[in-house]
Amino acid sequence: GADFVTSNNYSLTPGSGFSKDQIISGCDVAGSLARTSVQQFQSENLNRKPSKTNVGRTILVLGSLPPLVESYRPDLVREHKDGRGWYNTIGRALLPHVDVFIAETLSSIEEASQAIEGVEELGKPIFCSWTLASDGCLRSGESVQDAIRFVSKEKLIHAVLFNCCEPEAVDKALSTIAKEPGLNDELKEKGIEIGAYPNRLTPIATDWSMSMSTGPQSMRKDLNTSDLWSRFISRWIEDYKLTLVGGCCGITPEDISYFRQQMTNMKQRTM
């Protein structure tokens, strides 16, 4: 039921130990697979009877621009010029296959700046998505207002989102944005959408790192599919007018299908 398919190159980074050639090759494959999956879906649905969930749907491929070293760690973000260069490498490898770049799970304004500068010359629309601390601020401690104002100056930014954090943190961030009507008006004037795709993980420690992990992060037991919809996502759509919603780590295809079913009469899209 998703309207967006993201390329599966999130871990293809220098911080994960991949060389430049490996990153270019892997991102090319990831982008190609994402595009093929969309084409296959569209081909299989050509002869199906139109329904509310498939008529007139446009499915876009998002090219992932992930953290280059570690997720959730603003203290480990690379030097600006170096980071910008790596994002350009990733973007160029994905370019033939994707419709939009999505800089995701970003932990600071600087990290967003590197990603945007790295791909802006490629001319594709950009979605910019941050992960949040439990207080609703970026993991760097910077405010969501400052982050949004910074990236909204860029002409290629089409959406700002929050992802891979607890839905409660997204709640706090959206509440903060709502208290600044001037900011909302600015986004509307520029045609920039707001969205969120939270995770189902237990809270992530500030010093977490993949390299030091001994096992997968545990999942929350208090967030089943209907809980996520009724307690969070449906309210974000109604109260904060989100137009892009979906799920990150721990959110399943079954969850997305359920969200889609609930949204068949809405204009919002699922990620």
TATANOR-V186119 format. One line per field, one symbol per residue. psi: psi as a letter, one per 30 degrees, with the letter a starting at -180 (. if undefined). burial: + if it has 9 or more other ideal C-beta (glycine too) atoms within 8 Angstrom, else -. A space follows every 10 residues. Layout:
psi = ???
burial = ???
//
This chain:
psi = gkfkkkkige gilefggkle eeeeeeeeee eeeeeeeeee eeefgeglkk lfffkgkkkk kkjkjlkfdk lgiffgklke eeeeeeeeee eeefefflek kjjlhkflee eeeeeeeffe ffgllkkkkk lllfggllff flleeeeeee fffkffjfkk lklhlkfeee eeeeeeeffi feeeeeeeef gklklkilag llkklfgkke ffkflkkllk fgileeeeee fdeeeeeeeg hkfjlblbkf kleeeeeeee efgfglfllk .
burial = -++++++-+- -++++--+-- -+++++++-+ +++++-++-- ++-------- --+-----++ ++++++++++ ++++-+++-+ --++++++++ +++++-++-+ ++++++++++ ++++++++++ -+-+++++++ +++--+++++ -+-+++++++ ++-+-+++++ +++++++-++ ++++++++-+ --++-++--- -+++++++++ +--+---++- --+------+ ------+++- -++++++--+ -+++++++-+ +---++++++ +-+----+++ +
//
